[in-house]
Amino acid sequence: MTQEVLDNRGLAPPEPMQRTLAKLGELVPDTALVILNDREPVPLYAELERRGYAHAAEELPDGAWRVTIRRP
């Protein structure tokens, strides 16, 4: 599986979520989207679940968050 990275750090809400959802619509099969955010994107999780995407999140040592999103 390949990965695409979307760096949302430094952006004010709701731009990170808007960019992430737009990018999901462009993903080709067998590609995961990895997003980098300044904070944990808790509101995004419910939207991902509603759309049927799986996700895994981890806090990075610098306090940023990396979320890997996969198609079902």
C-alpha positions as CSV (number, residue, x, y, z in Angstrom):
1,M,0.0,0.0,0.0
2,T,1.3,3.4,-0.9
3,Q,0.9,6.5,1.2
4,E,0.3,10.2,0.5
5,V,1.2,12.8,3.1
6,L,-0.9,15.9,3.7
7,D,0.8,18.4,6.1
8,N,-1.9,20.4,7.8
9,R,0.4,21.9,10.5
10,G,0.2,25.7,10.9
11,L,-3.4,25.9,9.6
12,A,-6.3,27.2,11.6
13,P,-9.5,25.2,11.9
14,P,-11.5,24.2,9.9
15,E,-9.0,24.2,7.1
16,P,-7.2,21.0,8.2
17,M,-10.4,19.0,8.2
18,Q,-11.6,20.6,4.9
19,R,-8.3,19.8,3.2
20,T,-8.3,16.2,4.6
21,L,-11.8,15.4,3.4
22,A,-11.1,16.9,0.0
23,K,-7.9,14.8,-0.4
24,L,-9.8,11.6,0.6
25,G,-12.0,12.1,-2.5
26,E,-8.9,12.1,-4.7
27,L,-7.2,9.0,-3.3
28,V,-6.7,6.0,-5.6
29,P,-7.2,2.5,-4.4
30,D,-4.5,0.9,-2.3
31,T,-3.4,4.4,-1.1
32,A,-3.4,5.5,2.6
33,L,-3.6,9.2,3.5
34,V,-1.3,10.3,6.3
35,I,-2.1,13.7,7.7
36,L,0.0,15.8,10.1
37,N,-1.8,18.1,12.4
38,D,-0.8,20.5,15.2
39,R,-3.5,19.0,17.4
40,E,-5.5,15.8,17.6
41,P,-8.3,16.1,15.0
42,V,-11.0,14.6,17.2
43,P,-13.9,16.0,15.1
44,L,-12.5,14.3,12.0
45,Y,-12.8,10.9,13.5
46,A,-16.6,10.8,13.5
47,E,-16.7,12.0,9.9
48,L,-14.2,9.4,8.9
49,E,-16.3,6.7,10.6
50,R,-19.4,8.0,9.0
51,R,-17.8,7.7,5.6
52,G,-16.5,4.2,6.3
53,Y,-12.7,5.0,6.6
54,A,-10.5,3.3,9.1
55,H,-7.9,5.5,10.9
56,A,-5.1,5.2,13.4
57,A,-3.7,8.2,15.2
58,E,-0.5,8.8,17.2
59,E,1.0,11.8,19.0
60,L,4.5,12.7,17.8
61,P,7.3,13.7,20.1
62,D,6.9,17.4,19.1
63,G,3.2,17.3,20.1
64,A,1.9,17.1,16.5
65,W,-0.4,14.3,15.5
66,R,-0.1,11.8,12.6
67,V,-3.3,10.1,11.5
68,T,-3.2,7.4,8.9
69,I,-6.5,7.0,7.0
70,R,-7.4,3.9,4.9
71,R,-10.3,3.0,2.7
72,P,-12.5,0.2,4.0
